[in-house]
Amino acid sequence: MNASTTEARFVGIAINQAEEVSAATRLAQYNMLNEIPGAIFGIITVAYIVGSLIALAH
């Protein structure tokens, strides 16, 4: 065991810090993340309406 090693390392994971993300890519990622709560709410609403209609049919 090497007692002088104090730096944590992940073997097999390489992160390239030199690569910049363009402003357009960053904006697209933000907009996609911004729409996720609305999409989830829409799916839950549609599932509730369909469930209610199925319950009324019985």
C-alpha positions as CSV (number, residue, x, y, z in Angstrom):
1,M,0.0,0.0,0.0
2,N,1.3,3.4,-0.9
3,A,0.9,5.7,2.1
4,S,2.1,8.8,0.2
5,T,-0.9,8.9,-2.2
6,T,-3.4,11.6,-1.1
7,E,-5.1,12.4,-4.3
8,A,-8.4,10.6,-5.2
9,R,-8.5,9.1,-8.7
10,F,-11.1,7.4,-10.8
11,V,-9.6,4.8,-13.0
12,G,-11.1,4.6,-16.5
13,I,-12.9,8.0,-16.4
14,A,-11.3,10.7,-18.4
15,I,-12.7,14.2,-18.4
16,N,-11.5,16.6,-21.0
17,Q,-11.6,20.1,-19.4
18,A,-10.2,21.9,-22.5
19,E,-13.3,21.3,-24.6
20,E,-15.7,24.2,-24.5
21,V,-19.4,23.9,-25.0
22,S,-20.9,26.4,-27.4
23,A,-23.5,28.9,-26.3
24,A,-26.1,27.4,-28.6
25,T,-25.6,23.9,-27.1
26,R,-25.8,25.3,-23.6
27,L,-29.0,27.2,-24.5
28,A,-30.5,24.1,-26.0
29,Q,-29.7,22.0,-22.9
30,Y,-31.1,24.7,-20.6
31,N,-34.3,24.9,-22.6
32,M,-34.7,21.1,-22.6
33,L,-34.3,21.0,-18.8
34,N,-36.7,23.9,-18.5
35,E,-39.4,22.0,-20.3
36,I,-39.1,18.7,-18.3
37,P,-41.4,19.8,-15.4
38,G,-44.1,20.9,-17.8
39,A,-43.9,17.6,-19.8
40,I,-44.1,15.5,-16.6
41,F,-47.2,17.6,-15.4
42,G,-48.8,17.0,-18.8
43,I,-48.2,13.3,-18.7
44,I,-49.7,13.1,-15.2
45,T,-52.7,15.2,-16.3
46,V,-53.4,13.0,-19.3
47,A,-53.0,9.8,-17.2
48,Y,-55.5,11.3,-14.7
49,I,-58.0,12.2,-17.3
50,V,-57.8,8.7,-19.0
51,G,-58.0,7.0,-15.6
52,S,-61.1,9.1,-14.7
53,L,-62.8,8.2,-18.0
54,I,-62.1,4.5,-17.6
55,A,-63.5,4.7,-14.0
56,L,-66.7,6.4,-15.3
57,A,-67.1,3.7,-18.0
58,H,-67.3,0.9,-15.3
